Every structure is written in C-alpha cells, then in structure tokens.
C-alpha cells in the first residue's frame, strides 16, 4: 500500500506540540479588528487545543500514526 500523503491544507492550520497535542488558531482573528475590543483581540491571539473528538481525524490528515 502506498504511503499516506500529508494534507497541506491541514498542515497549515494545525500544529503539533512537543507533548503530541494538536493546536489551532482561534476563529475571528484575521480581519475587521476595528470593531473588536482590545481584550477580545488579546484573548483571540492565543492558540487553543483541538477538541478531542476531532483529534483522530486531524492526525489522519497529517499522516501521523
């Protein structure tokens, strides 16, 4: 069976931590910052963990076993 290829779209959106957890950037943090408060922008700036129910599917997209 051929090797699994990494989904390049998933590789750009998800990062693996040193402990093996998956993290992603929060939504609503790309544009239209004028209408958002500074505290909201600061909070959105942090990456968050991927939900446990999505982890298996995302790891498969990243070609990890």
Secondary structure per residue as TSV (DSSP state, phi and psi in degrees):
chain	resnum	aa	ss	phi	psi
A	1	X	-	360.0	138.9
A	2	X	-	-71.1	162.1
A	3	X	-	-66.4	150.9
A	4	X	-	-80.2	136.9
A	5	X	-	-91.9	147.7
A	6	X	-	-74.3	135.3
A	7	X	-	-74.2	113.9
A	8	X	H	-66.9	-30.4
A	9	X	H	-67.8	-38.9
A	10	X	H	-71.4	-35.5
A	11	X	H	-64.1	-30.5
A	12	X	H	-76.8	-24.2
A	13	X	H	-97.9	-25.2
A	14	X	E	-122.5	141.5
A	15	X	E	-124.9	145.7
A	16	X	E	-98.4	131.9
A	17	X	-	-81.7	174.8
A	18	X	T	-64.3	-28.4
A	19	X	T	-89.8	1.1
A	20	X	S	95.9	2.1
A	21	X	-	-81.8	158.0
A	22	X	E	-103.0	138.6
A	23	X	E	-129.7	155.6
A	24	X	E	-146.0	160.1
A	25	X	E	-74.7	146.6
A	26	X	-	-75.4	155.6
A	27	X	S	-74.7	167.5
A	28	X	S	65.0	30.9
A	29	X	-	-129.5	38.1
A	30	X	S	-119.4	-38.2
A	31	X	S	-155.7	179.5
A	32	X	-	59.7	50.8
A	33	X	-	-80.2	-16.4
A	34	X	T	-62.3	-35.0
A	35	X	T	-86.1	-2.9
A	36	X	S	-104.0	143.5
A	37	X	-	-72.0	159.0
A	38	X	H	-65.6	-33.7
A	39	X	H	-68.8	-35.8
A	40	X	H	-67.2	-42.9
A	41	X	H	-62.9	-39.7
A	42	X	H	-65.0	-41.7
A	43	X	H	-67.1	-39.7
A	44	X	H	-71.2	-15.9
A	45	X	T	-70.5	-20.0
A	46	X	S	-83.1	146.1
A	47	X	E	-78.9	152.6
A	48	X	E	-125.2	159.6
A	49	X	E	-72.3	147.9
A	50	X	-	-71.4	142.8
A	51	X	-	-62.7	139.3
A	52	X	H	-56.6	-30.6
A	53	X	H	-71.7	-18.5
A	54	X	H	-97.9	-9.6
A	55	X	H	-61.1	-45.3
A	56	X	H	-62.1	-42.4
A	57	X	H	-67.3	-40.5
A	58	X	H	-70.6	-38.0
A	59	X	H	-62.3	-34.9
A	60	X	H	-67.9	-36.8
A	61	X	H	-66.7	-31.9
A	62	X	T	-86.0	4.5
A	63	X	T	59.5	40.7
A	64	X	-	-107.2	148.6
A	65	X	-	-121.3	360.0
